[in-house]
Amino acid sequence: RLVVGMLAGILVAAIDYRQYERLAYPTYAVGILTLCLVFVLGADTRGARRWIELGWFDFQPSEFMKMLLVIVIAKQLHDDPKTEPRSLVDLLPALALTALPVGLVMVQPDLGTALVYLFTAGTMLSMARSRPRALVTLAGMIGLAAALIWKYGMHDYQRDRITSFLDPEADKTGTGWHALQSRIAIGNGGFWGEGFMQGTQNQFGFLPDQFSDFPLAVFAEDWGLLGGLALLGTYAFLCIWAIHVASQAKDRFGAAVSVGVGAVVFWHTLANAGMAMGLLPVVGITLPLFSYGGSSLITSLIGFGLLMGVSMRR
């Protein structure tokens, strides 16, 4: 999967990124179709339908949809190069394009990925100036939608994760177990760490979902504060690189794509690190290039291919 992802990233970088602008809507439609196919062909894993089994490879459409959403939002921004502040009506097409995959992913259910969609689109739309009234109205709509989702659109275990975050001591052996063990693992690492594969929390299995949701806690227990800061610093470098590429892009589409890819990396890292340290609720968001998962790995490398493609043609 690493080889496939590297080859895909090289291929994406080799093709002029303006070709993706022309294919933005068709590829977006294909992505929406694959999200719908999950409910027909998807495999049920722990009560969630997120993967389509393709022989040796479990294909997760919601991962690949991240880059397709970045491209279609960048297309929207490129086609509407207004200099005056935008009204809510001007933002509606991009909001609708975001809301559709968000709704489909919420039904799977996958709250973490839905939030990544929302925050990535919001980061990209921040490139366009908006009227204060439009932002206030949009904030009200988001607040109302959040209340309705909390009441009718979330499963009990998802609510429990949020309530356990607000009161970590309430159920330490139940819903709060993951976050508690993660914080203990990070604390065990101290300044220098316990050594490679020497962390007690991860080696003795106290820390669950080590390979997917909490690899940062494993790394911090083994390599300590210094190792954790070095790892997070690497992600910071990737985000700054994306902003640098955006600043040198020769058109609005390339700049928006670069900001979008950087936003995906940033929000994934912030959410995963935040839940590992107990600063955010546990929502099941992967750490790019670090968490186990073929679809996540390939998607990340395709995103870096997009960045390289824009950088090569700056």
VOGU-3710 file (C-alpha; in Angstrom, 3 decimals, decimal comma):
1> rlvvgmlagi> 0,000/0,000/0,000  2,948/2,292/0,638  4,281/1,523/-2,840  0,831/2,046/-4,390  0,470/5,351/-2,538  3,919/6,576/-3,608  3,256/5,679/-7,243  -0,149/7,371/-7,077  1,413/10,494/-5,549  4,092/10,635/-8,254
11> lvaaidyrqy> 1,466/10,211/-10,969  -0,718/12,952/-9,464  2,295/15,297/-9,288  3,317/14,515/-12,881  -0,071/15,566/-14,309  -0,701/19,312/-14,580  -2,924/20,120/-11,607  -5,193/22,250/-13,824  -6,452/19,001/-15,308  -7,966/18,224/-11,915
21> erlayptyav> -9,830/21,509/-12,051  -11,563/20,373/-15,238  -12,437/17,027/-13,651  -13,496/18,434/-10,280  -17,243/17,826/-10,582  -17,084/14,382/-12,282  -14,597/13,058/-9,700  -16,693/14,553/-6,891  -19,738/12,718/-8,249  -17,764/9,459/-8,340
31> giltlclvfv> -16,730/10,037/-4,731  -20,348/10,562/-3,673  -21,325/7,392/-5,514  -18,693/5,360/-3,646  -19,940/6,788/-0,335  -23,418/5,564/-1,253  -22,091/2,137/-2,261  -20,769/1,661/1,274  -24,348/1,105/2,457  -24,817/-1,636/-0,156
41> lgadtrgarr> -21,423/-3,337/-0,358  -19,813/-2,193/2,875  -18,560/-4,541/5,557  -19,978/-4,061/9,059  -17,151/-3,521/11,564  -18,075/-2,795/15,196  -21,430/-1,373/14,139  -20,061/0,895/11,403  -20,116/0,556/7,620  -17,102/2,422/6,275
51> wielgwfdfq> -15,165/-0,067/4,155  -15,734/-1,882/0,864  -13,815/-5,144/0,664  -11,834/-5,491/-2,573  -10,038/-8,785/-2,078  -6,738/-8,021/-0,347  -7,581/-4,335/0,123  -10,302/-2,738/2,261  -11,271/0,415/0,393  -12,540/3,299/2,555
61> psefmkmllv> -14,297/5,806/0,263  -14,544/8,490/2,950  -10,742/8,788/3,010  -10,401/9,411/-0,730  -13,344/11,817/-0,595  -11,195/14,237/1,405  -9,012/15,077/-1,591  -11,982/15,125/-3,963  -13,697/17,619/-1,659  -10,543/19,759/-1,577
71> iviakqlhdd> -10,455/19,832/-5,385  -14,139/20,694/-5,835  -14,069/23,478/-3,205  -10,908/24,853/-4,862  -12,807/24,795/-8,170  -15,627/26,788/-6,559  -13,216/29,407/-5,251  -11,428/29,611/-8,594  -14,653/30,080/-10,577  -15,918/32,848/-8,283
81> pkteprslvd> -12,980/35,251/-7,878  -14,930/38,088/-6,235  -12,962/40,789/-4,483  -15,909/42,172/-2,483  -17,114/40,298/0,626  -19,352/37,334/-0,119  -22,911/36,929/1,086  -24,377/33,706/2,408  -25,922/33,066/-1,009  -22,445/33,209/-2,565
91> llpalaltal> -21,232/30,571/-0,102  -24,204/28,230/-0,563  -22,778/26,180/-3,493  -19,603/25,328/-1,560  -21,618/24,647/1,600  -23,921/22,292/-0,300  -20,967/20,437/-1,816  -19,600/19,971/1,712  -22,894/19,067/3,387  -23,602/16,107/1,069
101> pvglvmvqpd> -20,522/13,998/1,944  -20,779/15,120/5,584  -24,315/13,727/5,766  -23,382/10,450/4,092  -20,392/9,916/6,379  -22,417/10,736/9,501  -24,830/7,936/8,608  -21,990/5,347/8,418  -21,372/6,583/11,271  -18,007/8,375/11,235
111> lgtalvylft> -18,134/11,611/13,212  -14,389/12,227/13,013  -14,225/12,190/9,212  -17,337/14,376/8,966  -15,662/16,967/11,186  -12,522/16,860/9,034  -14,685/17,594/5,972  -16,307/20,561/7,717  -13,115/22,080/9,095  -11,196/21,569/5,842
121> agtmlsmars> -13,927/23,263/3,801  -14,153/26,054/6,379  -10,392/26,618/6,203  -10,507/26,835/2,416  -13,524/29,172/2,414  -11,686/31,462/4,823  -9,539/32,405/1,813  -12,583/34,288/0,501  -13,763/37,396/2,332  -17,287/37,071/3,713
131> rpralvtlag> -19,751/39,582/5,081  -20,055/39,602/8,888  -23,803/39,010/8,614  -23,166/35,919/6,500  -20,721/34,541/9,073  -23,133/35,170/11,963  -25,978/33,497/10,070  -23,743/30,580/9,154  -22,615/30,184/12,770  -26,261/30,077/13,854
141> miglaaaliw> -27,052/27,435/11,240  -24,084/25,329/12,355  -25,151/25,640/15,988  -28,699/24,540/15,157  -27,398/21,646/13,051  -25,071/20,579/15,882  -27,968/20,556/18,344  -30,114/18,457/15,995  -27,245/16,047/15,308  -26,617/15,674/19,052
151> kygmhdyqrd> -30,285/14,910/19,649  -31,156/12,764/16,637  -28,031/12,021/14,565  -25,533/10,613/17,057  -25,284/7,147/18,537  -25,172/6,660/22,278  -21,488/5,701/22,256  -20,641/8,933/20,418  -22,452/10,998/23,041  -20,721/8,992/25,769
161> ritsfldpea> -17,322/9,877/24,324  -18,113/13,583/24,541  -19,631/13,418/28,029  -16,669/11,371/29,273  -14,361/14,066/27,900  -16,258/16,719/29,860  -16,067/14,569/33,016  -13,057/12,219/32,649  -13,428/10,783/36,158  -17,059/9,712/35,713
171> dktgtgwhal> -16,424/6,330/34,042  -12,692/5,583/34,081  -13,141/1,871/33,397  -15,760/2,353/30,666  -16,143/5,219/28,208  -13,188/7,105/29,710  -10,765/4,159/29,529  -9,175/5,023/26,167  -8,384/8,627/27,028  -7,188/7,728/30,536
181> qsriaigngg> -4,737/5,061/29,339  -3,486/7,384/26,614  -2,681/10,124/29,136  -0,954/7,585/31,402  1,166/6,369/28,476  2,231/9,901/27,558  3,021/10,629/31,208  5,076/7,449/31,503  7,320/8,652/28,696  8,594/11,569/30,737
191> fwgegfmqgt> 11,255/13,677/29,053  13,427/11,009/27,388  10,951/8,126/27,010  11,105/4,533/28,211  12,899/3,304/25,089  11,859/1,708/21,816  9,144/-0,918/22,466  9,652/-0,561/26,224  6,488/1,358/27,110  4,441/-0,599/29,639
201> qnqfgflpdq> 1,045/0,809/28,640  1,423/-0,205/24,998  3,434/-3,421/25,431  1,064/-4,892/28,020  -2,049/-3,887/26,109  -3,539/-1,386/28,557  -3,771/1,193/25,766  -6,438/0,120/23,212  -6,498/0,941/19,482  -2,762/1,647/19,492
211> fsdfplavfa> -2,362/1,199/15,758  -5,248/3,445/14,675  -6,380/6,074/17,188  -3,518/6,340/19,691  -0,163/5,855/17,942  0,989/9,221/19,296  0,618/7,925/22,868  2,686/4,847/21,970  5,383/7,006/20,397  5,423/9,462/23,314
221> edwgllggla> 5,733/6,652/25,858  8,691/5,163/23,980  10,432/8,407/23,011  9,242/10,899/25,619  8,540/14,607/25,328  11,462/15,155/22,940  10,246/12,493/20,539  6,651/13,723/20,712  7,689/17,304/19,978  9,848/16,144/17,068
231> llgtyaflci> 6,922/14,217/15,599  4,463/17,093/15,994  7,111/19,453/14,622  7,249/17,328/11,467  3,510/17,782/10,965  3,912/21,514/11,594  6,563/21,588/8,864  4,188/19,873/6,416  1,445/22,416/7,149  3,839/25,360/6,759
241> waihvasqak> 5,122/23,844/3,515  1,553/23,686/2,208  1,023/27,368/3,037  4,333/28,234/1,350  3,319/26,343/-1,802  -0,049/28,160/-1,753  1,704/31,537/-1,530  3,725/30,735/-4,670  0,931/29,152/-6,723  0,315/30,846/-10,044
251> drfgaavsvg> -3,481/30,702/-9,826  -6,290/30,669/-7,302  -7,100/26,991/-7,855  -3,551/25,869/-7,057  -3,448/28,045/-3,940  -6,792/26,697/-2,720  -5,741/23,074/-3,317  -2,531/23,642/-1,347  -4,409/25,217/1,552  -6,920/22,345/1,445
261> vgavvfwhtl> -4,267/19,616/1,617  -2,513/21,462/4,436  -5,849/21,807/6,252  -6,484/18,047/6,047  -3,084/17,344/7,628  -3,539/20,072/10,241  -7,016/19,096/11,417  -6,169/15,386/11,472  -3,050/16,035/13,551  -4,772/18,476/15,888
271> anagmamgll> -7,717/16,138/16,512  -5,610/13,000/16,966  -3,030/14,659/19,207  -5,766/16,445/21,136  -7,659/13,257/21,940  -4,421/11,428/22,818  -3,563/14,143/25,356  -7,105/14,432/26,705  -7,629/17,910/25,273  -10,372/16,821/22,835
281> pvvgitlplf> -13,010/14,056/22,801  -12,117/10,675/21,315  -13,656/10,691/17,824  -11,549/8,132/15,961  -9,407/10,336/13,699  -6,161/8,904/12,339  -2,717/10,480/12,522  -1,588/10,983/8,881  1,183/8,632/7,692  1,378/7,182/11,211
291> syggsslits> -1,874/5,400/11,967  -2,488/1,999/10,392  -4,756/2,036/7,337  -4,104/1,628/3,621  -6,775/4,087/2,440  -5,518/6,768/4,833  -1,912/6,248/3,753  -2,679/6,355/0,025  -4,896/9,431/0,448  -2,154/11,291/2,336
301> ligfgllmgv> 0,422/10,507/-0,350  -1,986/11,602/-3,089  -2,439/14,859/-1,182  1,321/15,415/-1,088  1,374/14,622/-4,808  -1,112/17,458/-5,348  1,115/19,782/-3,328  4,196/18,804/-5,341  2,262/19,293/-8,575  1,363/22,859/-7,610
311> smrr> 4,891/23,559/-6,386  6,459/22,276/-9,622  4,335/24,694/-11,676  4,519/27,759/-9,448
//
